[in-house]
Amino acid sequence: MTKTPGKAEPQKPMSKAEREARKAFRHVDAEKALTEHEIAQKAFSKNRERLKAERLEREAAALPPTKARPKAKK
């Protein structure tokens, strides 16, 4: 059987067991996605804090900027 272009096939009704299985799998997938997102956010935050500490350390170790002389008025 070939499909006719432009015509959609009618959807086959799902049984109650199929609906419940799909619901369970979606729930597990959603939890997995949230866990992965939380892990990524924690890693990002940890890295950002590390880089911030390194930057502040470098800035503290650098020579303090000298005061610029005020420009003479003409």
mmCIF file of the N, C-alpha and C atoms, coordinates in Angstrom:
data_MODEL
# 
_entry.id   MODEL 
# 
loop_
_atom_site.group_PDB 
_atom_site.id 
_atom_site.type_symbol 
_atom_site.label_atom_id 
_atom_site.label_alt_id 
_atom_site.label_comp_id 
_atom_site.label_asym_id 
_atom_site.label_entity_id 
_atom_site.label_seq_id 
_atom_site.pdbx_PDB_ins_code 
_atom_site.Cartn_x 
_atom_site.Cartn_y 
_atom_site.Cartn_z 
_atom_site.occupancy 
_atom_site.B_iso_or_equiv 
_atom_site.pdbx_formal_charge 
_atom_site.auth_seq_id 
_atom_site.auth_comp_id 
_atom_site.auth_asym_id 
_atom_site.auth_atom_id 
_atom_site.pdbx_PDB_model_num 
ATOM 1   N N  . MET A 1 1  ? 0.842  -1.179 0.000  1.00 0.00 ? 1  MET A N  1 
ATOM 2   C CA . MET A 1 1  ? 0.000  0.000  0.000  1.00 0.00 ? 1  MET A CA 1 
ATOM 3   C C  . MET A 1 1  ? 0.884  1.238  0.000  1.00 0.00 ? 1  MET A C  1 
ATOM 4   N N  . THR A 1 2  ? 0.604  2.143  -0.885 1.00 0.00 ? 2  THR A N  1 
ATOM 5   C CA . THR A 1 2  ? 1.376  3.381  -0.947 1.00 0.00 ? 2  THR A CA 1 
ATOM 6   C C  . THR A 1 2  ? 0.528  4.526  -0.419 1.00 0.00 ? 2  THR A C  1 
ATOM 7   N N  . LYS A 1 3  ? 1.228  5.515  0.088  1.00 0.00 ? 3  LYS A N  1 
ATOM 8   C CA . LYS A 1 3  ? 0.532  6.689  0.613  1.00 0.00 ? 3  LYS A CA 1 
ATOM 9   C C  . LYS A 1 3  ? 0.243  7.662  -0.512 1.00 0.00 ? 3  LYS A C  1 
ATOM 10  N N  . THR A 1 4  ? -0.897 8.267  -0.474 1.00 0.00 ? 4  THR A N  1 
ATOM 11  C CA . THR A 1 4  ? -1.244 9.289  -1.437 1.00 0.00 ? 4  THR A CA 1 
ATOM 12  C C  . THR A 1 4  ? -0.720 10.619 -0.921 1.00 0.00 ? 4  THR A C  1 
ATOM 13  N N  . PRO A 1 5  ? 0.018  11.348 -1.738 1.00 0.00 ? 5  PRO A N  1 
ATOM 14  C CA . PRO A 1 5  ? 0.540  12.637 -1.274 1.00 0.00 ? 5  PRO A CA 1 
ATOM 15  C C  . PRO A 1 5  ? -0.597 13.581 -0.881 1.00 0.00 ? 5  PRO A C  1 
ATOM 16  N N  . GLY A 1 6  ? -0.384 14.270 0.228  1.00 0.00 ? 6  GLY A N  1 
ATOM 17  C CA . GLY A 1 6  ? -1.361 15.256 0.675  1.00 0.00 ? 6  GLY A CA 1 
ATOM 18  C C  . GLY A 1 6  ? -2.454 14.692 1.555  1.00 0.00 ? 6  GLY A C  1 
ATOM 19  N N  . LYS A 1 7  ? -2.504 13.398 1.722  1.00 0.00 ? 7  LYS A N  1 
ATOM 20  C CA . LYS A 1 7  ? -3.532 12.804 2.572  1.00 0.00 ? 7  LYS A CA 1 
ATOM 21  C C  . LYS A 1 7  ? -2.870 12.170 3.784  1.00 0.00 ? 7  LYS A C  1 
ATOM 22  N N  . ALA A 1 8  ? -3.410 12.453 4.943  1.00 0.00 ? 8  ALA A N  1 
ATOM 23  C CA . ALA A 1 8  ? -2.883 11.888 6.176  1.00 0.00 ? 8  ALA A CA 1 
ATOM 24  C C  . ALA A 1 8  ? -3.656 10.622 6.513  1.00 0.00 ? 8  ALA A C  1 
ATOM 25  N N  . GLU A 1 9  ? -2.926 9.677  7.055  1.00 0.00 ? 9  GLU A N  1 
ATOM 26  C CA . GLU A 1 9  ? -3.584 8.448  7.472  1.00 0.00 ? 9  GLU A CA 1 
ATOM 27  C C  . GLU A 1 9  ? -4.287 8.679  8.804  1.00 0.00 ? 9  GLU A C  1 
ATOM 28  N N  . PRO A 1 10 ? -5.433 8.078  9.016  1.00 0.00 ? 10 PRO A N  1 
ATOM 29  C CA . PRO A 1 10 ? -6.101 8.229  10.303 1.00 0.00 ? 10 PRO A CA 1 
ATOM 30  C C  . PRO A 1 10 ? -5.270 7.568  11.397 1.00 0.00 ? 10 PRO A C  1 
ATOM 31  N N  . GLN A 1 11 ? -5.265 8.193  12.553 1.00 0.00 ? 11 GLN A N  1 
ATOM 32  C CA . GLN A 1 11 ? -4.482 7.663  13.659 1.00 0.00 ? 11 GLN A CA 1 
ATOM 33  C C  . GLN A 1 11 ? -5.161 6.435  14.239 1.00 0.00 ? 11 GLN A C  1 
ATOM 34  N N  . LYS A 1 12 ? -4.334 5.449  14.574 1.00 0.00 ? 12 LYS A N  1 
ATOM 35  C CA . LYS A 1 12 ? -4.835 4.234  15.182 1.00 0.00 ? 12 LYS A CA 1 
ATOM 36  C C  . LYS A 1 12 ? -5.087 4.532  16.658 1.00 0.00 ? 12 LYS A C  1 
ATOM 37  N N  . PRO A 1 13 ? -6.272 4.234  17.171 1.00 0.00 ? 13 PRO A N  1 
ATOM 38  C CA . PRO A 1 13 ? -6.530 4.527  18.577 1.00 0.00 ? 13 PRO A CA 1 
ATOM 39  C C  . PRO A 1 13 ? -5.616 3.699  19.478 1.00 0.00 ? 13 PRO A C  1 
ATOM 40  N N  . MET A 1 14 ? -5.139 4.345  20.557 1.00 0.00 ? 14 MET A N  1 
ATOM 41  C CA . MET A 1 14 ? -4.252 3.662  21.490 1.00 0.00 ? 14 MET A CA 1 
ATOM 42  C C  . MET A 1 14 ? -5.074 2.929  22.542 1.00 0.00 ? 14 MET A C  1 
ATOM 43  N N  . SER A 1 15 ? -4.529 1.830  22.978 1.00 0.00 ? 15 SER A N  1 
ATOM 44  C CA . SER A 1 15 ? -5.195 1.104  24.057 1.00 0.00 ? 15 SER A CA 1 
ATOM 45  C C  . SER A 1 15 ? -4.822 1.764  25.383 1.00 0.00 ? 15 SER A C  1 
ATOM 46  N N  . LYS A 1 16 ? -5.532 1.398  26.407 1.00 0.00 ? 16 LYS A N  1 
ATOM 47  C CA . LYS A 1 16 ? -5.271 1.967  27.727 1.00 0.00 ? 16 LYS A CA 1 
ATOM 48  C C  . LYS A 1 16 ? -3.857 1.618  28.182 1.00 0.00 ? 16 LYS A C  1 
ATOM 49  N N  . ALA A 1 17 ? -3.404 0.409  27.918 1.00 0.00 ? 17 ALA A N  1 
ATOM 50  C CA . ALA A 1 17 ? -2.065 -0.014 28.310 1.00 0.00 ? 17 ALA A CA 1 
ATOM 51  C C  . ALA A 1 17 ? -1.001 0.812  27.581 1.00 0.00 ? 17 ALA A C  1 
ATOM 52  N N  . GLU A 1 18 ? -1.223 1.071  26.292 1.00 0.00 ? 18 GLU A N  1 
ATOM 53  C CA . GLU A 1 18 ? -0.269 1.881  25.538 1.00 0.00 ? 18 GLU A CA 1 
ATOM 54  C C  . GLU A 1 18 ? -0.206 3.307  26.079 1.00 0.00 ? 18 GLU A C  1 
ATOM 55  N N  . ARG A 1 19 ? -1.355 3.882  26.414 1.00 0.00 ? 19 ARG A N  1 
ATOM 56  C CA . ARG A 1 19 ? -1.383 5.243  26.973 1.00 0.00 ? 19 ARG A CA 1 
ATOM 57  C C  . ARG A 1 19 ? -0.632 5.302  28.295 1.00 0.00 ? 19 ARG A C  1 
ATOM 58  N N  . GLU A 1 20 ? -0.876 4.325  29.162 1.00 0.00 ? 20 GLU A N  1 
ATOM 59  C CA . GLU A 1 20 ? -0.198 4.309  30.466 1.00 0.00 ? 20 GLU A CA 1 
ATOM 60  C C  . GLU A 1 20 ? 1.294  4.092  30.305 1.00 0.00 ? 20 GLU A C  1 
ATOM 61  N N  . ALA A 1 21 ? 1.691  3.228  29.359 1.00 0.00 ? 21 ALA A N  1 
ATOM 62  C CA . ALA A 1 21 ? 3.123  2.999  29.125 1.00 0.00 ? 21 ALA A CA 1 
ATOM 63  C C  . ALA A 1 21 ? 3.782  4.265  28.610 1.00 0.00 ? 21 ALA A C  1 
ATOM 64  N N  . ARG A 1 22 ? 3.136  4.934  27.664 1.00 0.00 ? 22 ARG A N  1 
ATOM 65  C CA . ARG A 1 22 ? 3.682  6.187  27.127 1.00 0.00 ? 22 ARG A CA 1 
ATOM 66  C C  . ARG A 1 22 ? 3.808  7.237  28.222 1.00 0.00 ? 22 ARG A C  1 
ATOM 67  N N  . LYS A 1 23 ? 2.800  7.315  29.089 1.00 0.00 ? 23 LYS A N  1 
ATOM 68  C CA . LYS A 1 23 ? 2.819  8.273  30.192 1.00 0.00 ? 23 LYS A CA 1 
ATOM 69  C C  . LYS A 1 23 ? 3.988  7.975  31.134 1.00 0.00 ? 23 LYS A C  1 
ATOM 70  N N  . ALA A 1 24 ? 4.206  6.697  31.446 1.00 0.00 ? 24 ALA A N  1 
ATOM 71  C CA . ALA A 1 24 ? 5.305  6.313  32.345 1.00 0.00 ? 24 ALA A CA 1 
ATOM 72  C C  . ALA A 1 24 ? 6.653  6.657  31.716 1.00 0.00 ? 24 ALA A C  1 
ATOM 73  N N  . PHE A 1 25 ? 6.805  6.353  30.432 1.00 0.00 ? 25 PHE A N  1 
ATOM 74  C CA . PHE A 1 25 ? 8.074  6.656  29.762 1.00 0.00 ? 25 PHE A CA 1 
ATOM 75  C C  . PHE A 1 25 ? 8.313  8.158  29.688 1.00 0.00 ? 25 PHE A C  1 
ATOM 76  N N  . ARG A 1 26 ? 7.286  8.937  29.432 1.00 0.00 ? 26 ARG A N  1 
ATOM 77  C CA . ARG A 1 26 ? 7.441  10.392 29.393 1.00 0.00 ? 26 ARG A CA 1 
ATOM 78  C C  . ARG A 1 26 ? 7.865  10.918 30.753 1.00 0.00 ? 26 ARG A C  1 
ATOM 79  N N  . HIS A 1 27 ? 7.287  10.360 31.810 1.00 0.00 ? 27 HIS A N  1 
ATOM 80  C CA . HIS A 1 27 ? 7.632  10.798 33.170 1.00 0.00 ? 27 HIS A CA 1 
ATOM 81  C C  . HIS A 1 27 ? 9.107  10.515 33.460 1.00 0.00 ? 27 HIS A C  1 
ATOM 82  N N  . VAL A 1 28 ? 9.568  9.319  33.101 1.00 0.00 ? 28 VAL A N  1 
ATOM 83  C CA . VAL A 1 28 ? 10.975 8.954  33.322 1.00 0.00 ? 28 VAL A CA 1 
ATOM 84  C C  . VAL A 1 28 ? 11.893 9.846  32.496 1.00 0.00 ? 28 VAL A C  1 
ATOM 85  N N  . ASP A 1 29 ? 11.527 10.082 31.238 1.00 0.00 ? 29 ASP A N  1 
ATOM 86  C CA . ASP A 1 29 ? 12.341 10.943 30.371 1.00 0.00 ? 29 ASP A CA 1 
ATOM 87  C C  . ASP A 1 29 ? 12.411 12.370 30.911 1.00 0.00 ? 29 ASP A C  1 
ATOM 88  N N  . ALA A 1 30 ? 11.297 12.868 31.431 1.00 0.00 ? 30 ALA A N  1 
ATOM 89  C CA . ALA A 1 30 ? 11.275 14.229 31.976 1.00 0.00 ? 30 ALA A CA 1 
ATOM 90  C C  . ALA A 1 30 ? 12.176 14.325 33.203 1.00 0.00 ? 30 ALA A C  1 
ATOM 91  N N  . GLU A 1 31 ? 12.113 13.332 34.071 1.00 0.00 ? 31 GLU A N  1 
ATOM 92  C CA . GLU A 1 31 ? 12.980 13.346 35.265 1.00 0.00 ? 31 GLU A CA 1 
ATOM 93  C C  . GLU A 1 31 ? 14.451 13.290 34.860 1.00 0.00 ? 31 GLU A C  1 
ATOM 94  N N  . LYS A 1 32 ? 14.758 12.474 33.866 1.00 0.00 ? 32 LYS A N  1 
ATOM 95  C CA . LYS A 1 32 ? 16.138 12.357 33.396 1.00 0.00 ? 32 LYS A CA 1 
ATOM 96  C C  . LYS A 1 32 ? 16.627 13.690 32.825 1.00 0.00 ? 32 LYS A C  1 
ATOM 97  N N  . ALA A 1 33 ? 15.781 14.339 32.042 1.00 0.00 ? 33 ALA A N  1 
ATOM 98  C CA . ALA A 1 33 ? 16.153 15.624 31.453 1.00 0.00 ? 33 ALA A CA 1 
ATOM 99  C C  . ALA A 1 33 ? 16.386 16.677 32.539 1.00 0.00 ? 33 ALA A C  1 
ATOM 100 N N  . LEU A 1 34 ? 15.521 16.695 33.554 1.00 0.00 ? 34 LEU A N  1 
ATOM 101 C CA . LEU A 1 34 ? 15.695 17.659 34.640 1.00 0.00 ? 34 LEU A CA 1 
ATOM 102 C C  . LEU A 1 34 ? 16.979 17.382 35.407 1.00 0.00 ? 34 LEU A C  1 
ATOM 103 N N  . THR A 1 35 ? 17.280 16.114 35.646 1.00 0.00 ? 35 THR A N  1 
ATOM 104 C CA . THR A 1 35 ? 18.503 15.764 36.362 1.00 0.00 ? 35 THR A CA 1 
ATOM 105 C C  . THR A 1 35 ? 19.723 16.203 35.557 1.00 0.00 ? 35 THR A C  1 
ATOM 106 N N  . GLU A 1 36 ? 19.712 15.931 34.254 1.00 0.00 ? 36 GLU A N  1 
ATOM 107 C CA . GLU A 1 36 ? 20.832 16.345 33.402 1.00 0.00 ? 36 GLU A CA 1 
ATOM 108 C C  . GLU A 1 36 ? 20.978 17.864 33.407 1.00 0.00 ? 36 GLU A C  1 
ATOM 109 N N  . HIS A 1 37 ? 19.860 18.581 33.382 1.00 0.00 ? 37 HIS A N  1 
ATOM 110 C CA . HIS A 1 37 ? 19.894 20.041 33.399 1.00 0.00 ? 37 HIS A CA 1 
ATOM 111 C C  . HIS A 1 37 ? 20.486 20.544 34.722 1.00 0.00 ? 37 HIS A C  1 
ATOM 112 N N  . GLU A 1 38 ? 20.071 19.951 35.829 1.00 0.00 ? 38 GLU A N  1 
ATOM 113 C CA . GLU A 1 38 ? 20.602 20.367 37.131 1.00 0.00 ? 38 GLU A CA 1 
ATOM 114 C C  . GLU A 1 38 ? 22.101 20.119 37.217 1.00 0.00 ? 38 GLU A C  1 
ATOM 115 N N  . ILE A 1 39 ? 22.561 18.978 36.709 1.00 0.00 ? 39 ILE A N  1 
ATOM 116 C CA . ILE A 1 39 ? 23.991 18.664 36.725 1.00 0.00 ? 39 ILE A CA 1 
ATOM 117 C C  . ILE A 1 39 ? 24.755 19.696 35.894 1.00 0.00 ? 39 ILE A C  1 
ATOM 118 N N  . ALA A 1 40 ? 24.225 20.027 34.729 1.00 0.00 ? 40 ALA A N  1 
ATOM 119 C CA . ALA A 1 40 ? 24.883 21.011 33.866 1.00 0.00 ? 40 ALA A CA 1 
ATOM 120 C C  . ALA A 1 40 ? 24.912 22.385 34.533 1.00 0.00 ? 40 ALA A C  1 
ATOM 121 N N  . GLN A 1 41 ? 23.818 22.771 35.181 1.00 0.00 ? 41 GLN A N  1 
ATOM 122 C CA . GLN A 1 41 ? 23.776 24.071 35.853 1.00 0.00 ? 41 GLN A CA 1 
ATOM 123 C C  . GLN A 1 41 ? 24.771 24.130 37.009 1.00 0.00 ? 41 GLN A C  1 
ATOM 124 N N  . LYS A 1 42 ? 24.888 23.049 37.777 1.00 0.00 ? 42 LYS A N  1 
ATOM 125 C CA . LYS A 1 42 ? 25.849 23.018 38.891 1.00 0.00 ? 42 LYS A CA 1 
ATOM 126 C C  . LYS A 1 42 ? 27.278 23.107 38.371 1.00 0.00 ? 42 LYS A C  1 
ATOM 127 N N  . ALA A 1 43 ? 27.579 22.392 37.281 1.00 0.00 ? 43 ALA A N  1 
ATOM 128 C CA . ALA A 1 43 ? 28.921 22.440 36.699 1.00 0.00 ? 43 ALA A CA 1 
ATOM 129 C C  . ALA A 1 43 ? 29.222 23.841 36.180 1.00 0.00 ? 43 ALA A C  1 
ATOM 130 N N  . PHE A 1 44 ? 28.252 24.459 35.532 1.00 0.00 ? 44 PHE A N  1 
ATOM 131 C CA . PHE A 1 44 ? 28.435 25.814 35.014 1.00 0.00 ? 44 PHE A CA 1 
ATOM 132 C C  . PHE A 1 44 ? 28.689 26.791 36.163 1.00 0.00 ? 44 PHE A C  1 
ATOM 133 N N  . SER A 1 45 ? 27.893 26.682 37.216 1.00 0.00 ? 45 SER A N  1 
ATOM 134 C CA . SER A 1 45 ? 28.034 27.584 38.357 1.00 0.00 ? 45 SER A CA 1 
ATOM 135 C C  . SER A 1 45 ? 29.390 27.404 39.039 1.00 0.00 ? 45 SER A C  1 
ATOM 136 N N  . LYS A 1 46 ? 29.803 26.155 39.199 1.00 0.00 ? 46 LYS A N  1 
ATOM 137 C CA . LYS A 1 46 ? 31.090 25.870 39.838 1.00 0.00 ? 46 LYS A CA 1 
ATOM 138 C C  . LYS A 1 46 ? 32.233 26.450 39.005 1.00 0.00 ? 46 LYS A C  1 
ATOM 139 N N  . ASN A 1 47 ? 32.168 26.279 37.700 1.00 0.00 ? 47 ASN A N  1 
ATOM 140 C CA . ASN A 1 47 ? 33.203 26.801 36.815 1.00 0.00 ? 47 ASN A CA 1 
ATOM 141 C C  . ASN A 1 47 ? 33.220 28.327 36.837 1.00 0.00 ? 47 ASN A C  1 
ATOM 142 N N  . ARG A 1 48 ? 32.037 28.950 36.849 1.00 0.00 ? 48 ARG A N  1 
ATOM 143 C CA . ARG A 1 48 ? 31.958 30.407 36.885 1.00 0.00 ? 48 ARG A CA 1 
ATOM 144 C C  . ARG A 1 48 ? 32.579 30.947 38.185 1.00 0.00 ? 48 ARG A C  1 
ATOM 145 N N  . GLU A 1 49 ? 32.279 30.300 39.295 1.00 0.00 ? 49 GLU A N  1 
ATOM 146 C CA . GLU A 1 49 ? 32.846 30.736 40.567 1.00 0.00 ? 49 GLU A CA 1 
ATOM 147 C C  . GLU A 1 49 ? 34.365 30.571 40.579 1.00 0.00 ? 49 GLU A C  1 
ATOM 148 N N  . ARG A 1 50 ? 34.859 29.465 40.000 1.00 0.00 ? 50 ARG A N  1 
ATOM 149 C CA . ARG A 1 50 ? 36.308 29.243 39.937 1.00 0.00 ? 50 ARG A CA 1 
ATOM 150 C C  . ARG A 1 50 ? 36.974 30.325 39.094 1.00 0.00 ? 50 ARG A C  1 
ATOM 151 N N  . LEU A 1 51 ? 36.392 30.626 37.949 1.00 0.00 ? 51 LEU A N  1 
ATOM 152 C CA . LEU A 1 51 ? 36.968 31.654 37.079 1.00 0.00 ? 51 LEU A CA 1 
ATOM 153 C C  . LEU A 1 51 ? 36.916 33.032 37.736 1.00 0.00 ? 51 LEU A C  1 
ATOM 154 N N  . LYS A 1 52 ? 35.836 33.298 38.461 1.00 0.00 ? 52 LYS A N  1 
ATOM 155 C CA . LYS A 1 52 ? 35.715 34.589 39.158 1.00 0.00 ? 52 LYS A CA 1 
ATOM 156 C C  . LYS A 1 52 ? 36.804 34.716 40.212 1.00 0.00 ? 52 LYS A C  1 
ATOM 157 N N  . ALA A 1 53 ? 37.031 33.629 40.968 1.00 0.00 ? 53 ALA A N  1 
ATOM 158 C CA . ALA A 1 53 ? 38.071 33.659 42.002 1.00 0.00 ? 53 ALA A CA 1 
ATOM 159 C C  . ALA A 1 53 ? 39.447 33.870 41.369 1.00 0.00 ? 53 ALA A C  1 
ATOM 160 N N  . GLU A 1 54 ? 39.712 33.201 40.252 1.00 0.00 ? 54 GLU A N  1 
ATOM 161 C CA . GLU A 1 54 ? 40.993 33.383 39.569 1.00 0.00 ? 54 GLU A CA 1 
ATOM 162 C C  . GLU A 1 54 ? 41.167 34.812 39.082 1.00 0.00 ? 54 GLU A C  1 
ATOM 163 N N  . ARG A 1 55 ? 40.099 35.395 38.545 1.00 0.00 ? 55 ARG A N  1 
ATOM 164 C CA . ARG A 1 55 ? 40.173 36.778 38.050 1.00 0.00 ? 55 ARG A CA 1 
ATOM 165 C C  . ARG A 1 55 ? 40.441 37.734 39.198 1.00 0.00 ? 55 ARG A C  1 
ATOM 166 N N  . LEU A 1 56 ? 39.743 37.556 40.311 1.00 0.00 ? 56 LEU A N  1 
ATOM 167 C CA . LEU A 1 56 ? 39.954 38.445 41.454 1.00 0.00 ? 56 LEU A CA 1 
ATOM 168 C C  . LEU A 1 56 ? 41.367 38.301 42.003 1.00 0.00 ? 56 LEU A C  1 
ATOM 169 N N  . GLU A 1 57 ? 41.886 37.077 41.969 1.00 0.00 ? 57 GLU A N  1 
ATOM 170 C CA . GLU A 1 57 ? 43.261 36.841 42.413 1.00 0.00 ? 57 GLU A CA 1 
ATOM 171 C C  . GLU A 1 57 ? 44.249 37.577 41.516 1.00 0.00 ? 57 GLU A C  1 
ATOM 172 N N  . ARG A 1 58 ? 44.047 37.484 40.216 1.00 0.00 ? 58 ARG A N  1 
ATOM 173 C CA . ARG A 1 58 ? 44.931 38.177 39.272 1.00 0.00 ? 58 ARG A CA 1 
ATOM 174 C C  . ARG A 1 58 ? 44.857 39.681 39.455 1.00 0.00 ? 58 ARG A C  1 
ATOM 175 N N  . GLU A 1 59 ? 43.650 40.191 39.636 1.00 0.00 ? 59 GLU A N  1 
ATOM 176 C CA . GLU A 1 59 ? 43.490 41.636 39.809 1.00 0.00 ? 59 GLU A CA 1 
ATOM 177 C C  . GLU A 1 59 ? 44.149 42.112 41.095 1.00 0.00 ? 59 GLU A C  1 
ATOM 178 N N  . ALA A 1 60 ? 44.079 41.313 42.152 1.00 0.00 ? 60 ALA A N  1 
ATOM 179 C CA . ALA A 1 60 ? 44.695 41.695 43.424 1.00 0.00 ? 60 ALA A CA 1 
ATOM 180 C C  . ALA A 1 60 ? 46.217 41.653 43.314 1.00 0.00 ? 60 ALA A C  1 
ATOM 181 N N  . ALA A 1 61 ? 46.746 40.719 42.533 1.00 0.00 ? 61 ALA A N  1 
ATOM 182 C CA . ALA A 1 61 ? 48.194 40.584 42.385 1.00 0.00 ? 61 ALA A CA 1 
ATOM 183 C C  . ALA A 1 61 ? 48.771 41.636 41.443 1.00 0.00 ? 61 ALA A C  1 
ATOM 184 N N  . ALA A 1 62 ? 47.965 42.190 40.583 1.00 0.00 ? 62 ALA A N  1 
ATOM 185 C CA . ALA A 1 62 ? 48.442 43.193 39.624 1.00 0.00 ? 62 ALA A CA 1 
ATOM 186 C C  . ALA A 1 62 ? 48.808 44.469 40.369 1.00 0.00 ? 62 ALA A C  1 
ATOM 187 N N  . LEU A 1 63 ? 49.679 45.234 39.747 1.00 0.00 ? 63 LEU A N  1 
ATOM 188 C CA . LEU A 1 63 ? 50.065 46.503 40.353 1.00 0.00 ? 63 LEU A CA 1 
ATOM 189 C C  . LEU A 1 63 ? 48.852 47.428 40.407 1.00 0.00 ? 63 LEU A C  1 
ATOM 190 N N  . PRO A 1 64 ? 48.715 48.155 41.488 1.00 0.00 ? 64 PRO A N  1 
ATOM 191 C CA . PRO A 1 64 ? 47.586 49.083 41.543 1.00 0.00 ? 64 PRO A CA 1 
ATOM 192 C C  . PRO A 1 64 ? 47.759 50.168 40.488 1.00 0.00 ? 64 PRO A C  1 
ATOM 193 N N  . PRO A 1 65 ? 46.703 50.588 39.885 1.00 0.00 ? 65 PRO A N  1 
ATOM 194 C CA . PRO A 1 65 ? 46.815 51.603 38.828 1.00 0.00 ? 65 PRO A CA 1 
ATOM 195 C C  . PRO A 1 65 ? 47.286 52.932 39.420 1.00 0.00 ? 65 PRO A C  1 
ATOM 196 N N  . THR A 1 66 ? 48.144 53.623 38.685 1.00 0.00 ? 66 THR A N  1 
ATOM 197 C CA . THR A 1 66 ? 48.630 54.907 39.152 1.00 0.00 ? 66 THR A CA 1 
ATOM 198 C C  . THR A 1 66 ? 47.565 55.956 38.867 1.00 0.00 ? 66 THR A C  1 
ATOM 199 N N  . LYS A 1 67 ? 47.544 56.949 39.688 1.00 0.00 ? 67 LYS A N  1 
ATOM 200 C CA . LYS A 1 67 ? 46.576 58.017 39.486 1.00 0.00 ? 67 LYS A CA 1 
ATOM 201 C C  . LYS A 1 67 ? 46.950 58.825 38.255 1.00 0.00 ? 67 LYS A C  1 
ATOM 202 N N  . ALA A 1 68 ? 45.987 59.052 37.436 1.00 0.00 ? 68 ALA A N  1 
ATOM 203 C CA . ALA A 1 68 ? 46.237 59.814 36.224 1.00 0.00 ? 68 ALA A CA 1 
ATOM 204 C C  . ALA A 1 68 ? 46.271 61.293 36.603 1.00 0.00 ? 68 ALA A C  1 
ATOM 205 N N  . ARG A 1 69 ? 47.198 61.997 35.988 1.00 0.00 ? 69 ARG A N  1 
ATOM 206 C CA . ARG A 1 69 ? 47.271 63.428 36.263 1.00 0.00 ? 69 ARG A CA 1 
ATOM 207 C C  . ARG A 1 69 ? 46.100 64.126 35.605 1.00 0.00 ? 69 ARG A C  1 
ATOM 208 N N  . PRO A 1 70 ? 45.546 65.096 36.311 1.00 0.00 ? 70 PRO A N  1 
ATOM 209 C CA . PRO A 1 70 ? 44.448 65.829 35.685 1.00 0.00 ? 70 PRO A CA 1 
ATOM 210 C C  . PRO A 1 70 ? 44.971 66.627 34.496 1.00 0.00 ? 70 PRO A C  1 
ATOM 211 N N  . LYS A 1 71 ? 44.173 66.707 33.486 1.00 0.00 ? 71 LYS A N  1 
ATOM 212 C CA . LYS A 1 71 ? 44.581 67.442 32.293 1.00 0.00 ? 71 LYS A CA 1 
ATOM 213 C C  . LYS A 1 71 ? 44.576 68.937 32.600 1.00 0.00 ? 71 LYS A C  1 
ATOM 214 N N  . ALA A 1 72 ? 45.580 69.597 32.058 1.00 0.00 ? 72 ALA A N  1 
ATOM 215 C CA . ALA A 1 72 ? 45.695 71.036 32.256 1.00 0.00 ? 72 ALA A CA 1 
ATOM 216 C C  . ALA A 1 72 ? 44.625 71.736 31.416 1.00 0.00 ? 72 ALA A C  1 
ATOM 217 N N  . LYS A 1 73 ? 44.011 72.729 32.022 1.00 0.00 ? 73 LYS A N  1 
ATOM 218 C CA . LYS A 1 73 ? 43.009 73.489 31.270 1.00 0.00 ? 73 LYS A CA 1 
ATOM 219 C C  . LYS A 1 73 ? 43.706 74.447 30.341 1.00 0.00 ? 73 LYS A C  1 
ATOM 220 N N  . LYS A 1 74 ? 43.191 74.607 29.196 1.00 0.00 ? 74 LYS A N  1 
ATOM 221 C CA . LYS A 1 74 ? 43.803 75.522 28.221 1.00 0.00 ? 74 LYS A CA 1 
ATOM 222 C C  . LYS A 1 74 ? 43.120 76.855 28.214 1.00 0.00 ? 74 LYS A C  1 
# 
